[in-house]
Amino acid sequence: MGDNHSLGLRVRAARRFLRALLTILPISPLPMLCYLRTGRSIMVLLTLGRRDRPFTQPPQTRFGTKMSTDETVPVPTPLRTPEIFEALSLLTPYDTSSMTKIRVGPNHDGGYVMFDDINNISDLYSYGIGGQVEFEEAMGLMGKSCFMYDHTISAPPYAKPYFKYFHEGIAGRDTPDQNLFTLEFHVNRNGHQKRNDLLLKLDVEGAEYDAINACAPNTLKQFRQIVMELHWLSRLTDSQFRRDFISAINKLNESFTLCHVHSNNCAPVMFVDGHIIADVLELTFIRSDLIEAQPSATVYPTEFDHANAWWRQDNLLWFYPFLPVGMPHNEAPEAFRRSLRASEQTLKSYTIQRLKNHKNRLAIEMNDIDERVGALSDITPQ
């Protein structure tokens, strides 16, 4: 009787396990290993676990997960959802031989990689200033008027004749009592409705999605290039954020081509539902009618890129959708070596500069010590 009862418990446990397994198999692409040991109610399910959404582990034995009549089978959430994959695919970069790239601004946070199309750009619209205006100053020194918007500061860190600062921010709709306005409102107010030679810079901590989604396509087409930070990609698991993201990037891709990507290393690279995601990206778009796009043969980061946080190495974008698809196999090893060297160039250059500064300070201290020793040597003992 006892043996039959024990066997019945094992069979019912096996049925529960198999039902749970069948709910996983049609939707999970990950390999699994199931192990049912006869004579004991022991079953092992091996799969890749999620780091961003842990589940409670059932009691463990030395053999694996122990099943009993009052325990339920842990069913992991499906990984690598198609929706996130499709959203990431919108960020596929392209190359072009129509123009060459340059870096504008500092070799750290605040600088951007652009195409050398500066002579054809008249004015800069810059959203998100904070305490960093070296990019705007560089554009101003090249003869561009800089329309600068940031409602979170009272003024830029310093003034220049070509700076036109407004204590206003960008948003998806005009809200005058909060000093927030659409891009179209600012373009019209500045009398630039008929211009098509503008440059747009966006670094607005996540407000870029509403701002782009609310912008009319014809307004976007007035800009030759767009350099921007894209924020909080780790939130692509959220359905509303994902819809806003897809809508905004689709709108940009209708008229522009993504031709450069860089990961801001102030933010992490992480796993989200099985996908490797850089939480904050710096992107360069150029209007599609200005170039002929080609499949990417570029490994990021490149020699034009510099780490935002100089005190650590730059993030490597050696994962989907940034990996090159147009590169001959025999060129790939050296291309990845160049990218690896580029990821270290900012850290190396700043470390060398700090060591030189330290050496200079030591030289000054040594000179001071030598003078003091000389002064003491001149004193004749009484």
ROSENU-694364 format. One record per residue (C-alpha): x, y, z; residue number from 1. Coordinates in steps of 0.1 Angstrom, whole numbers, always signed. Each point is the difference from the previous one (the first is absolute). Layout:
N
X, Y, Z, NUM
...
% end
This chain:
382
+0, +0, +0, 1
+28, +24, +10, 2
+19, -7, -32, 3
-31, +5, -22, 4
-7, +33, +18, 5
+36, +12, -5, 6
-1, -10, -37, 7
-32, +20, -4, 8
+15, +31, +15, 9
+30, -3, -23, 10
-23, -4, -31, 11
-21, +30, +10, 12
+32, +20, +5, 13
+12, -11, -34, 14
-32, +11, -16, 15
+2, +34, +16, 16
+35, +4, -12, 17
-8, -11, -36, 18
-30, +24, -2, 19
+23, +29, +11, 20
+26, -11, -25, 21
-25, -1, -28, 22
-10, +36, +8, 23
+37, +10, -4, 24
+11, -19, -31, 25
-21, +18, -27, 26
+13, +34, +10, 27
+34, -4, +14, 28
+30, -2, -24, 29
+24, -11, +27, 30
+13, -35, +4, 31
-13, -20, +30, 32
+10, -32, +17, 33
-26, -20, +19, 34
+10, -28, +23, 35
-25, -23, +18, 36
+16, -25, +22, 37
-21, -31, +7, 38
-5, -10, +35, 39
+3, +36, +12, 40
-20, +31, -7, 41
+29, +19, -13, 42
-1, +21, -32, 43
+25, +25, -13, 44
-8, +28, -25, 45
+30, +18, -13, 46
-4, +32, -19, 47
+15, +35, -2, 48
-14, +20, +29, 49
-10, +37, -1, 50
+21, +24, +19, 51
-25, +29, -1, 52
-30, -20, +12, 53
+9, -27, +26, 54
-25, -25, +11, 55
-2, -18, +34, 56
+20, -33, +0, 57
-17, -31, +14, 58
+19, -21, +26, 59
+32, -15, -13, 60
+15, -34, +5, 61
+35, -12, -10, 62
-16, -14, -32, 63
-19, +31, -11, 64
-36, +13, +5, 65
-21, -21, +24, 66
-36, -6, -11, 67
-27, -9, +25, 68
-38, +1, +1, 69
-2, +35, +15, 70
+26, +17, -23, 71
-5, +16, -34, 72
+23, +0, -29, 73
+18, +33, -6, 74
-8, +11, -35, 75
+25, +27, -13, 76
-13, +29, -20, 77
+7, -4, -37, 78
+32, +16, -11, 79
+11, +20, -31, 80
-35, +12, -9, 81
-4, +8, -37, 82
-13, +35, +8, 83
+32, +11, +16, 84
+21, -16, -28, 85
-21, +19, -26, 86
+3, +33, +19, 87
+38, -4, +1, 88
+2, -8, -37, 89
-11, +36, -6, 90
+34, +11, +12, 91
+20, -17, -27, 92
+27, +24, -12, 93
+12, +5, -36, 94
+31, +12, -16, 95
+4, +25, -28, 96
+29, +11, -23, 97
-18, +32, -8, 98
+16, +19, +30, 99
+27, -4, +26, 100
-5, +1, +37, 101
+15, +25, +24, 102
-3, +6, +38, 103
-14, +33, +12, 104
+4, +10, +36, 105
+21, -14, +28, 106
+16, -35, +1, 107
-23, -10, +28, 108
-36, +5, +10, 109
-16, +27, -21, 110
+18, -7, -33, 111
-18, -16, -30, 112
+11, -17, -32, 113
-15, +17, -30, 114
+5, +0, -38, 115
+22, +27, -14, 116
-29, +19, -14, 117
+6, +31, +22, 118
+2, +25, -29, 119
-36, -9, -10, 120
-14, +5, +35, 121
-12, +35, +10, 122
-13, -2, +36, 123
+1, -24, +29, 124
-31, -9, +21, 125
+14, -14, +33, 126
-22, -15, +27, 127
+14, -10, +33, 128
+29, +22, +11, 129
+8, -5, +36, 130
+35, +11, +8, 131
+15, -13, -33, 132
+1, +24, -30, 133
+32, -10, -18, 134
-19, -16, -29, 135
-20, +32, -4, 136
+32, +21, +2, 137
+17, -21, -26, 138
-30, +6, -24, 139
+0, +37, +8, 140
+37, +3, -8, 141
-8, -15, -34, 142
-24, +29, -7, 143
-33, -16, +12, 144
-27, +17, +21, 145
-8, -22, +30, 146
-37, +0, +12, 147
+4, -16, +34, 148
-29, -13, +21, 149
+0, -13, +36, 150
-27, +7, +26, 151
+20, -17, +28, 152
+27, +27, +2, 153
-1, +37, +4, 154
+28, +7, -26, 155
+28, -17, -18, 156
+33, -2, +19, 157
+14, +29, -21, 158
-12, +23, -28, 159
+11, +3, -36, 160
-12, +23, -28, 161
-14, -29, -20, 162
-19, -15, +30, 163
-37, +7, +0, 164
-12, -16, +32, 165
-37, -5, +10, 166
-12, -12, +34, 167
-23, -25, -17, 168
-1, -38, -6, 169
-13, -23, -27, 170
-31, -22, +4, 171
-28, -17, -19, 172
-24, +30, +4, 173
+2, +36, +9, 174
-2, +7, +37, 175
+9, +36, +6, 176
-5, -1, +37, 177
+28, -26, +2, 178
+22, +17, -26, 179
-4, -31, -23, 180
-6, +3, -38, 181
+1, -22, -31, 182
+28, +1, -25, 183
-24, +13, -26, 184
-10, +30, +23, 185
+37, +10, +4, 186
+8, -3, -37, 187
-30, +21, -10, 188
+7, +26, +27, 189
+35, +4, -13, 190
-13, +5, -35, 191
+17, -31, -14, 192
-31, -16, -15, 193
+15, -1, -35, 194
+35, -11, +10, 195
+14, -34, -8, 196
+36, +5, +12, 197
-4, -3, +38, 198
+18, -23, +25, 199
-18, -15, +30, 200
+16, -12, +32, 201
-21, -18, +26, 202
+11, -10, +35, 203
-31, +3, +21, 204
+0, -30, +23, 205
-29, -20, -16, 206
-22, +29, -12, 207
+13, -7, -36, 208
-27, -26, -6, 209
-30, +23, +6, 210
+18, +29, -18, 211
+7, -21, -32, 212
-34, -17, +0, 213
-18, +34, +1, 214
+22, +15, -27, 215
-14, +3, -35, 216
+21, -19, -26, 217
+5, +32, -20, 218
+15, +17, +30, 219
+25, -28, +6, 220
+10, +3, -37, 221
+12, +35, +6, 222
+30, -15, +18, 223
+30, -14, -20, 224
+13, -19, +30, 225
-12, -11, +34, 226
+23, -9, +28, 227
-17, -12, +31, 228
+1, -21, +32, 229
-25, -28, +1, 230
-8, -9, +36, 231
-12, -29, +22, 232
-1, -28, -25, 233
-2, -24, +29, 234
-36, +10, +3, 235
-8, -17, -33, 236
-17, -27, +20, 237
-28, +25, +8, 238
-26, -1, -28, 239
-8, +37, +1, 240
+36, +11, -1, 241
+6, -25, -28, 242
-28, +15, -20, 243
+13, +35, +4, 244
+35, -12, -9, 245
-11, -18, -31, 246
-21, +29, -12, 247
+28, +26, +5, 248
+27, -20, -16, 249
-23, -10, -29, 250
-7, +37, -6, 251
+37, +8, -1, 252
+7, -29, -23, 253
-26, +12, -25, 254
+21, +30, -10, 255
+34, -7, +16, 256
+27, -27, +0, 257
+18, -10, +32, 258
+37, +1, -8, 259
+18, +0, +33, 260
-6, -15, +35, 261
+18, +3, +32, 262
-8, -12, +35, 263
+2, +25, +29, 264
+21, -19, +25, 265
-15, +20, +29, 266
-29, -24, -4, 267
+3, -38, +1, 268
-2, -27, -27, 269
-23, -27, +13, 270
-22, -30, -8, 271
-36, +7, -4, 272
-22, -30, -8, 273
+30, -17, -14, 274
+10, +29, -22, 275
+33, +20, +5, 276
-10, +36, +2, 277
+19, +32, +5, 278
-22, +22, +22, 279
+10, +33, -15, 280
+12, +5, -36, 281
+14, +29, -20, 282
-14, +0, -35, 283
+8, +19, -32, 284
-27, +2, -27, 285
+4, +17, -34, 286
-28, +8, -23, 287
-3, -29, -25, 288
-1, +22, -31, 289
+35, +12, +7, 290
+18, -34, -1, 291
+0, -34, -15, 292
-3, -25, +28, 293
+20, -33, +0, 294
-1, -30, +24, 295
+22, +7, +30, 296
+36, -12, +0, 297
+8, +20, +32, 298
+8, -14, +34, 299
-10, +23, +28, 300
+16, +18, +18, 301
+22, +16, -27, 302
+30, +24, +1, 303
-24, +29, +0, 304
-16, -11, +33, 305
+10, +9, +35, 306
-13, -13, +33, 307
-24, +23, +17, 308
+14, -11, +33, 309
+38, +3, -7, 310
+10, -20, +32, 311
-12, -33, -15, 312
+1, -18, -33, 313
-26, +7, -26, 314
-29, -24, -5, 315
+4, -24, -29, 316
-30, -3, -23, 317
+9, -35, -12, 318
-35, -12, -1, 319
-33, +2, -19, 320
-10, +22, -18, 321
+34, +18, -2, 322
+23, -27, -13, 323
+11, +5, -36, 324
-17, -19, -27, 325
+19, +13, -30, 326
+36, -8, +11, 327
+21, -26, -18, 328
+10, -28, +24, 329
+37, +4, -5, 330
-3, +37, +12, 331
-20, -7, +31, 332
+28, -9, +25, 333
+19, +32, -6, 334
-32, +21, +1, 335
-8, -14, +34, 336
+35, +6, +12, 337
-3, +37, -11, 338
-33, +2, +19, 339
+15, -14, +31, 340
+28, +26, -2, 341
-25, +27, -5, 342
-19, -11, +31, 343
+31, +7, +21, 344
+13, +32, -17, 345
-18, +25, +23, 346
+11, -18, +32, 347
+36, -2, -12, 348
+2, +36, -11, 349
-15, +14, +32, 350
+22, -23, +21, 351
+31, +11, -18, 352
-10, +37, +5, 353
-7, -6, +37, 354
+34, -17, +4, 355
+17, +30, -18, 356
-18, +24, +23, 357
+11, -20, +30, 358
+36, -1, -13, 359
-1, +38, -4, 360
-13, +4, +35, 361
+28, -22, +13, 362
+26, +20, -19, 363
-13, +32, +16, 364
+1, -17, +34, 365
+36, -13, -6, 366
+11, +35, -11, 367
-14, +14, +32, 368
+17, -26, +21, 369
+33, +7, -18, 370
-3, +37, +8, 371
-7, -7, +36, 372
+29, -24, +3, 373
+23, +27, -16, 374
-13, +26, +24, 375
+8, -22, +29, 376
+34, -9, -13, 377
+9, +37, -2, 378
-6, +4, +38, 379
+34, -1, +18, 380
-2, -18, +34, 381
+9, +23, +29, 382
% end
